[in-house]
Amino acid sequence: MPTGVDTPLDGERRIGRIPIRNLWLLMLYASDLTRYRGRFDGLVEDDLDNLPNLVARLLANEVERRHRRNLTRGYRHRDAALTRVRGRIDLLTTEARQLLLKGEVFCRFEELTIDTPRNRLIRAALDFIARLLPNDKELTNRCRLLAGDLGRSGVGGVCPSRAQMAADRIGRNDSDDGFMVALAQLAFDLALPTEEAGSTRLADPDREEVWARRLFEKAVFGFARVELMPLGWSARAMHLEWQVLFASEGLSKILPRMETDIVLDPPDAGRRLVIDTKFTSIVARGRYRDESLKSGYLYQMYAYLRSQEGVNPRWDEAAGLLLHPAIDASVYEHALIQNHPITFATIDLSRPPAAIRAELRHLLLKHTEENLQNRGRRLSEASQLIAQP
């Protein structure tokens, strides 16, 4: 068995202590698929117990649809010795190779081609995810046939690098490719928890906190984008500045930066919510008690909220949510600390995906309901003041 994979007695496959299907759920919400909300809503209604099959089927559908409409082409740089001028002539190379004697010139030019980084990613993803479907031969053959069709159309088989994909911008005229590319990228991510045998090393969330924390953070951010943005909310990460009145010359080089994980703003003038995610236990063994909240995390949230007072009215009564994963446990505690509501909560990753979604939805929508109640109270107080003689 690969490193980090457990096979418990109940038959459910796990990585560390987390069921694989729940890691798939986090990967789904952490992916760029959340940018395509209309299609994403239908996606999450499907059975997520076998996400690789679902992604493979959707990817195959998208590739077939794009094939019927012709795949997007792009330009690539080429240089070659030609018998006619194309693009720019490289005089130095032409003279050095004495090409004029052969009736040729060395040219550098841009060529329209189907062999783009985007299409190479799609072909590589089809080949890759076909290996993750041992129990579905029909879908496996379908993915391999589509990869072969791309190859015969002129798409190369070498997967592009991250730098090449970053340079391959999806424009307005080819925005339909976005969903297909997001599916292809998710297909590669799914390899992490789905290889049952072989040389691929699997990450164990219990030991690789940095990877797991980033996954959890991106998943919560994606969930907020899917659930709250349609209601007019904004979701973003923010860099916060210290309100420094005077500082020595070298302090700026060593002063820690404040980077929030997620900041949610309601569409009205409601209360801002700052979410900080971790992938560790929310409590630790205390010095004078069995368990206590981890003080460092509380101090961090306190610094976020208090250090920004006066910068913007949204910060003056901003709320904080410390969100941690848990296994077979639940914590939901809250307090009002110097006019800032702070909530300490966990998401139980041992539960079914539908229960995890419901739990996250409850946490976020509970805050939106409090915003509406606060807004109603402020409007009521304002109307009473206006009515006073």
RODO-2510 file (C-alpha; in nm, 4 decimals, decimal comma):
residues 389
     n   res          X          Y          Z
     1     m     0,0000     0,0000     0,0000
     2     p     0,1250     0,3574    -0,0670
     3     t     0,2432     0,5802     0,2109
     4     g    -0,0357     0,7420     0,4110
     5     v    -0,3239     0,5182     0,3017
     6     d    -0,5261     0,3304     0,5619
     7     t    -0,7875     0,0647     0,4922
     8     p    -1,0119     0,0462     0,7993
     9     l    -1,2281    -0,2450     0,8935
    10     d    -1,5442    -0,0712     0,7733
    11     g    -1,4076    -0,0877     0,4171
    12     e    -1,3928     0,2881     0,3667
    13     r    -1,0588     0,4015     0,2260
    14     r    -0,8821     0,6775     0,4124
    15     i    -0,5730     0,8911     0,3979
    16     g    -0,4584     0,9473     0,7519
    17     r    -0,7857     0,9630     0,9444
    18     i    -0,9916     1,1340     0,6718
    19     p    -1,2137     0,9356     0,4311
    20     i    -1,0911     0,9754     0,0741
    21     r    -1,4307     1,0873    -0,0520
    22     n    -1,4144     1,3861     0,1853
    23     l    -1,0723     1,4858     0,0529
    24     w    -1,2286     1,4659    -0,2919
    25     l    -1,4999     1,7030    -0,1698
    26     l    -1,2391     1,9518    -0,0473
    27     m    -1,0520     1,9262    -0,3776
    28     l    -1,3727     1,9878    -0,5701
    29     y    -1,4479     2,3109    -0,3814
    30     a    -1,0813     2,4157    -0,3927
    31     s    -1,0703     2,3816    -0,7717
    32     d    -1,1382     2,6500    -1,0328
    33     l    -1,4679     2,4777    -1,1092
    34     t    -1,6326     2,7033    -0,8498
    35     r    -1,5894     2,9914    -1,0965
    36     y    -1,8520     2,8283    -1,3180
    37     r    -2,1364     2,8330    -1,0740
    38     g    -2,4168     2,7233    -1,3072
    39     r    -2,2377     2,4020    -1,4006
    40     f    -2,0899     2,3568    -1,0538
    41     d    -2,4337     2,3516    -0,8892
    42     g    -2,5303     2,0518    -1,1009
    43     l    -2,1951     1,8886    -1,0363
    44     v    -2,2253     1,8824    -0,6558
    45     e    -2,5714     1,7279    -0,6751
    46     d    -2,4147     1,4118    -0,8200
    47     d    -2,2796     1,1265    -0,6120
    48     l    -1,9373     1,2364    -0,4831
    49     d    -1,8397     0,8941    -0,3512
    50     n    -1,6535     0,8308    -0,6770
    51     l    -1,5370     1,1721    -0,7896
    52     p    -1,2758     1,0441    -1,0407
    53     n    -1,5524     0,8743    -1,2428
    54     l    -1,7622     1,1890    -1,2284
    55     v    -1,4747     1,4141    -1,3383
    56     a    -1,3718     1,1714    -1,6143
    57     r    -1,7258     1,1589    -1,7512
    58     l    -1,7651     1,5383    -1,7457
    59     l    -1,4211     1,5889    -1,9012
    60     a    -1,5012     1,3431    -2,1792
    61     n    -1,8331     1,5182    -2,2441
    62     e    -1,6624     1,8579    -2,2656
    63     v    -1,3889     1,7325    -2,4996
    64     e    -1,6442     1,5718    -2,7305
    65     r    -1,8490     1,8932    -2,7352
    66     r    -1,5434     2,1077    -2,8095
    67     h    -1,4246     1,8619    -3,0750
    68     r    -1,7522     1,9051    -3,2622
    69     r    -1,7028     2,2829    -3,2578
    70     n    -1,3251     2,2629    -3,3267
    71     l    -1,0714     2,2965    -3,0495
    72     t    -0,9313     2,6403    -2,9763
    73     r    -0,6138     2,7169    -3,1657
    74     g    -0,3307     2,9412    -3,0591
    75     y    -0,0056     3,0906    -3,1819
    76     r     0,3364     2,9502    -3,1091
    77     h     0,6814     3,0847    -3,1956
    78     r     0,8763     2,9015    -3,4652
    79     d     1,1983     2,9559    -3,6554
    80     a     1,2996     2,7690    -3,9688
    81     a     1,4856     2,7921    -4,2995
    82     l     1,2254     2,8630    -4,5691
    83     t     1,2213     2,9201    -4,9427
    84     r     0,9998     3,2259    -4,8968
    85     v     0,9878     3,5028    -4,6384
    86     r     0,7582     3,4511    -4,3436
    87     g     0,7626     3,6776    -4,0405
    88     r     1,1060     3,8280    -3,9737
    89     i     1,4303     3,7356    -4,1465
    90     d     1,7214     3,6456    -3,9195
    91     l     2,0049     3,7905    -4,1284
    92     l     2,2832     3,6683    -3,9022
    93     t     2,1683     3,3033    -3,9098
    94     t     2,0936     3,3256    -4,2822
    95     e     2,4452     3,4471    -4,3572
    96     a     2,6161     3,2114    -4,1102
    97     r     2,4505     2,9081    -4,2715
    98     q     2,4915     3,0513    -4,6232
    99     l     2,1236     2,9809    -4,6874
   100     l     2,0981     3,2297    -4,9752
   101     l     2,3137     2,9990    -5,1861
   102     k     2,0401     2,7354    -5,1409
   103     g     1,7617     2,9815    -5,2186
   104     e     1,6482     2,9945    -4,8519
   105     v     1,6230     3,2475    -4,5684
   106     f     1,6057     3,1838    -4,1941
   107     c     1,2779     3,3251    -4,0588
   108     r     1,1226     3,3716    -3,7152
   109     f     0,7428     3,3747    -3,7133
   110     e     0,4231     3,2975    -3,5248
   111     e     0,2265     2,9914    -3,6376
   112     l    -0,1392     2,9114    -3,5718
   113     t    -0,1610     2,5624    -3,4246
   114     i    -0,3858     2,3245    -3,2352
   115     d    -0,0859     2,2039    -3,0307
   116     t    -0,1339     2,4573    -2,7500
   117     p    -0,0513     2,4120    -2,3777
   118     r    -0,4242     2,4094    -2,3062
   119     n    -0,4973     2,1245    -2,5468
   120     r    -0,1894     1,9301    -2,4350
   121     l    -0,3178     1,9561    -2,0760
   122     i    -0,6549     1,8145    -2,1836
   123     r    -0,4932     1,5219    -2,3668
   124     a    -0,2619     1,4446    -2,0746
   125     a    -0,5549     1,4622    -1,8293
   126     l    -0,7582     1,2145    -2,0356
   127     d    -0,4653     0,9707    -2,0420
   128     f    -0,4032     1,0227    -1,6713
   129     i    -0,7554     0,9882    -1,5379
   130     a    -0,8097     0,6753    -1,7486
   131     r    -0,5638     0,5042    -1,5133
   132     l    -0,7791     0,5999    -1,2116
   133     l    -1,0866     0,4114    -1,3350
   134     p    -1,0065     0,0418    -1,2846
   135     n    -1,3725    -0,0544    -1,2388
   136     d    -1,5185     0,1286    -1,5384
   137     k    -1,3723    -0,0127    -1,8594
   138     e    -1,6209     0,1677    -2,0832
   139     l    -1,5297     0,5108    -1,9445
   140     t    -1,1591     0,4194    -1,9452
   141     n    -1,1722     0,3285    -2,3155
   142     r    -1,3694     0,6441    -2,3897
   143     c    -1,1049     0,8659    -2,2286
   144     r    -0,8215     0,6855    -2,4077
   145     l    -0,9971     0,7099    -2,7449
   146     l    -1,0503     1,0832    -2,6985
   147     a    -0,6832     1,1273    -2,6038
   148     g    -0,5893     0,9370    -2,9190
   149     d    -0,8183     1,1580    -3,1291
   150     l    -0,6456     1,4681    -2,9915
   151     g    -0,3081     1,3171    -3,0761
   152     r    -0,4158     1,2423    -3,4351
   153     s    -0,5420     1,6012    -3,4621
   154     g    -0,1927     1,7271    -3,3868
   155     v    -0,1983     1,7794    -3,0097
   156     g     0,1272     1,6734    -2,8439
   157     g     0,1389     1,4222    -2,5627
   158     v     0,3749     1,6082    -2,3261
   159     c     0,1900     1,7724    -2,0362
   160     p     0,2642     2,1492    -2,0216
   161     s     0,4459     2,3038    -1,7292
   162     r     0,2808     2,5374    -1,4788
   163     a     0,4615     2,8318    -1,6390
   164     q     0,3243     2,7405    -1,9820
   165     m    -0,0300     2,7113    -1,8466
   166     a     0,0040     3,0425    -1,6621
   167     a     0,1012     3,2105    -1,9903
   168     d    -0,1943     3,0514    -2,1724
   169     r    -0,4660     3,3007    -2,0835
   170     i    -0,8282     3,2110    -2,1506
   171     g    -0,9799     3,5087    -2,3326
   172     r    -1,3381     3,6193    -2,3730
   173     n    -1,3735     3,4537    -2,7136
   174     d    -1,2669     3,1120    -2,5844
   175     s    -1,4210     3,1235    -2,2362
   176     d    -1,5913     2,7874    -2,3018
   177     d    -1,2501     2,6261    -2,2552
   178     g    -1,2346     2,7398    -1,8924
   179     f    -1,4592     2,4678    -1,7511
   180     m    -1,2782     2,1993    -1,9495
   181     v    -0,9362     2,3195    -1,8287
   182     a    -1,0593     2,3301    -1,4671
   183     l    -1,1792     1,9695    -1,4987
   184     a    -0,8409     1,8655    -1,6412
   185     q    -0,6541     2,0312    -1,3547
   186     l    -0,8818     1,8637    -1,1004
   187     a    -0,8173     1,5276    -1,2702
   188     f    -0,4459     1,5583    -1,1879
   189     d    -0,5223     1,6659    -0,8291
   190     l    -0,7395     1,3587    -0,7748
   191     a    -0,4398     1,1340    -0,8279
   192     l    -0,3182     1,2267    -0,4813
   193     p    -0,5794     1,0247    -0,2932
   194     t    -0,6793     0,7671    -0,5513
   195     e    -0,3723     0,5579    -0,6337
   196     e    -0,4096     0,2262    -0,4595
   197     a    -0,0817     0,0773    -0,5683
   198     g     0,2323     0,1887    -0,7423
   199     s     0,5201     0,4238    -0,6882
   200     t     0,3134     0,7417    -0,6401
   201     r     0,3591     0,8742    -0,2896
   202     l     0,0453     0,9951    -0,1153
   203     a     0,0310     1,2889     0,1229
   204     d    -0,0971     1,2177     0,4728
   205     p    -0,2958     1,5160     0,6086
   206     d    -0,1981     1,4143     0,9628
   207     r     0,1699     1,4746     0,8798
   208     e     0,1671     1,7253     0,5934
   209     e    -0,0112     2,0168     0,7591
   210     v     0,0927     2,2815     0,5037
   211     w    -0,0613     2,0915     0,2098
   212     a    -0,3744     2,0006     0,4052
   213     r    -0,4224     2,3512     0,5451
   214     r    -0,4005     2,5097     0,2005
   215     l    -0,6474     2,2564     0,0639
   216     f    -0,8910     2,3210     0,3504
   217     e    -0,8524     2,6996     0,3150
   218     k    -0,9130     2,6937    -0,0617
   219     a    -1,2105     2,4611    -0,0162
   220     v    -1,3761     2,6928     0,2379
   221     f    -1,3059     2,9898     0,0095
   222     g    -1,4581     2,8062    -0,2877
   223     f    -1,7605     2,7076    -0,0803
   224     a    -1,8126     3,0711     0,0243
   225     r    -1,7852     3,1795    -0,3382
   226     v    -2,0488     2,9259    -0,4496
   227     e    -2,2904     2,9884    -0,1621
   228     l    -2,2582     3,3625    -0,0912
   229     m    -2,1442     3,5407    -0,4070
   230     p    -2,4826     3,4838    -0,5775
   231     l    -2,6352     3,6673    -0,2792
   232     g    -2,4162     3,9718    -0,3441
   233     w    -2,1346     3,8938    -0,1012
   234     s    -1,7682     3,9390    -0,1855
   235     a    -1,5012     3,6865    -0,0862
   236     r    -1,1273     3,7581    -0,0923
   237     a    -0,8010     3,7284     0,0933
   238     m    -0,6579     4,0532     0,2311
   239     h    -0,3193     4,1910     0,3289
   240     l    -0,3578     4,4035     0,6417
   241     e    -0,1341     4,6909     0,7421
   242     w    -0,0355     4,7743     1,0970
   243     q    -0,1476     5,1212     1,2063
   244     v     0,2023     5,2406     1,2880
   245     l     0,2399     5,6081     1,3903
   246     f     0,6144     5,5969     1,4343
   247     a     0,8686     5,3273     1,3576
   248     s     1,2437     5,2953     1,3586
   249     e     1,4196     5,2768     1,0237
   250     g     1,4685     4,9016     1,0133
   251     l     1,1314     4,7909     1,1566
   252     s     0,9624     4,7555     0,8171
   253     k     1,2109     4,4811     0,7249
   254     i     1,1236     4,2620     1,0240
   255     l     0,7621     4,3544     1,1073
   256     p     0,5414     4,0475     1,0446
   257     r     0,2830     4,0744     0,7675
   258     m    -0,0838     4,0096     0,8376
   259     e    -0,2486     3,7955     0,5689
   260     t    -0,6087     3,6892     0,6205
   261     d    -0,7312     3,3608     0,4748
   262     i    -1,0827     3,4746     0,3812
   263     v    -1,2689     3,8035     0,4251
   264     l    -1,6430     3,8040     0,3513
   265     d    -1,8360     4,1287     0,2999
   266     p    -2,2173     4,1366     0,2792
   267     p    -2,3844     4,3378     0,0019
   268     d    -2,5155     4,5996     0,2456
   269     a    -2,3304     4,7712     0,5285
   270     g    -2,3485     4,4574     0,7390
   271     r    -2,0832     4,2992     0,9536
   272     r    -1,7608     4,1863     0,7876
   273     l    -1,6536     3,8290     0,8593
   274     v    -1,2884     3,7233     0,8802
   275     i    -1,2329     3,3474     0,8537
   276     d    -0,9047     3,1889     0,9571
   277     t    -0,8614     2,8211     0,8765
   278     k    -0,6179     2,5740     1,0296
   279     f    -0,5679     2,2013     0,9859
   280     t    -0,4917     2,1186     1,3460
   281     s    -0,6998     2,0541     1,6542
   282     i    -0,8822     2,3630     1,7759
   283     v    -0,7923     2,2818     2,1379
   284     a    -0,4747     2,1738     2,3127
   285     r    -0,3874     2,0408     2,6550
   286     g    -0,3798     2,3396     2,8864
   287     r    -0,1503     2,4158     3,1746
   288     y    -0,4283     2,4385     3,4308
   289     r    -0,7048     2,2421     3,2592
   290     d    -0,7492     1,9364     3,0408
   291     e    -0,8209     2,1346     2,7224
   292     s    -0,8106     2,4970     2,6128
   293     l    -0,8312     2,6908     2,2893
   294     k    -0,4923     2,7387     2,1263
   295     s    -0,3926     3,0842     2,2406
   296     g    -0,1788     3,1665     1,9370
   297     y    -0,4742     3,1280     1,7003
   298     l    -0,6936     3,3440     1,9231
   299     y    -0,4252     3,6156     1,9443
   300     q    -0,3910     3,6072     1,5646
   301     m    -0,7635     3,6660     1,5095
   302     y    -0,7665     3,9320     1,7814
   303     a    -0,4839     4,1151     1,6029
   304     y    -0,6686     4,1003     1,2704
   305     l    -0,9830     4,2558     1,4160
   306     r    -0,8461     4,5111     1,6616
   307     s    -0,5571     4,6364     1,4480
   308     q    -0,7934     4,7519     1,1719
   309     e    -1,0400     4,9498     1,3827
   310     g    -1,0829     5,2986     1,2402
   311     v    -0,9417     5,2046     0,8999
   312     n    -1,2839     5,1295     0,7539
   313     p    -1,6319     5,1244     0,9166
   314     r    -1,6629     4,7573     0,8222
   315     w    -1,3732     4,6769     1,0541
   316     d    -1,5145     4,8500     1,3631
   317     e    -1,7518     4,5637     1,4482
   318     a    -1,6061     4,2924     1,2267
   319     a    -1,6610     3,9302     1,3291
   320     g    -1,4098     3,6479     1,3345
   321     l    -1,4491     3,2747     1,2675
   322     l    -1,1746     3,0294     1,3625
   323     l    -1,2556     2,7201     1,1579
   324     h    -1,0796     2,3871     1,2153
   325     p    -1,1419     2,0337     1,0908
   326     a    -1,2239     1,7572     1,3371
   327     i    -1,2724     1,3826     1,3356
   328     d    -1,5736     1,2484     1,5247
   329     a    -1,5962     1,5701     1,7268
   330     s    -1,7816     1,8999     1,7213
   331     v    -1,7028     2,2405     1,8711
   332     y    -1,9148     2,5535     1,8371
   333     e    -1,8435     2,8279     2,0878
   334     h    -1,8639     3,2039     2,0527
   335     a    -1,8036     3,5231     2,2503
   336     l    -1,8207     3,9005     2,2116
   337     i    -1,4698     4,0346     2,2750
   338     q    -1,4379     4,4137     2,2764
   339     n    -1,7320     4,4538     2,0378
   340     h    -1,6078     4,1826     1,8007
   341     p    -1,8043     3,8541     1,7837
   342     i    -1,5592     3,5641     1,7565
   343     t    -1,6725     3,2086     1,6856
   344     f    -1,4702     2,8913     1,7398
   345     a    -1,6037     2,6070     1,5256
   346     t    -1,5077     2,2746     1,3720
   347     i    -1,6146     2,0811     1,0630
   348     d    -1,6322     1,7057     1,1156
   349     l    -1,4493     1,5533     0,8155
   350     s    -1,5482     1,2008     0,9143
   351     r    -1,9110     1,2634     0,8133
   352     p    -2,0613     1,2061     0,4652
   353     p    -1,9971     1,4795     0,2041
   354     a    -2,3592     1,5968     0,2129
   355     a    -2,3367     1,6459     0,5909
   356     i    -2,0101     1,8404     0,5562
   357     r    -2,1692     2,0710     0,2986
   358     a    -2,4709     2,1233     0,5234
   359     e    -2,2469     2,2023     0,8204
   360     l    -2,0430     2,4585     0,6241
   361     r    -2,3597     2,6113     0,4803
   362     h    -2,5068     2,6438     0,8293
   363     l    -2,1971     2,8223     0,9607
   364     l    -2,1865     3,0745     0,6765
   365     l    -2,5589     3,1346     0,6448
   366     k    -2,5886     3,1744     1,0207
   367     h    -2,3621     3,4774     0,9855
   368     t    -2,5726     3,6174     0,6997
   369     e    -2,8859     3,5808     0,9131
   370     e    -2,7159     3,7707     1,1943
   371     n    -2,6309     4,0431     0,9431
   372     l    -2,9947     4,0728     0,8415
   373     q    -3,1028     4,0866     1,2063
   374     n    -2,8441     4,3556     1,2833
   375     r    -2,9523     4,5551     0,9793
   376     g    -3,3172     4,5331     1,0850
   377     r    -3,2276     4,6466     1,4360
   378     r    -3,0296     4,9437     1,3020
   379     l    -3,3171     5,0452     1,0723
   380     s    -3,5608     5,0195     1,3635
   381     e    -3,3381     5,2329     1,5859
   382     a    -3,2957     5,4880     1,3066
   383     s    -3,6726     5,5121     1,2475
   384     q    -3,7313     5,5647     1,6205
   385     l    -3,4775     5,8490     1,6262
   386     i    -3,6446     6,0114     1,3245
   387     a    -3,9874     5,9789     1,4870
   388     q    -3,8723     6,1524     1,8055
   389     p    -3,9746     6,5231     1,8290
***
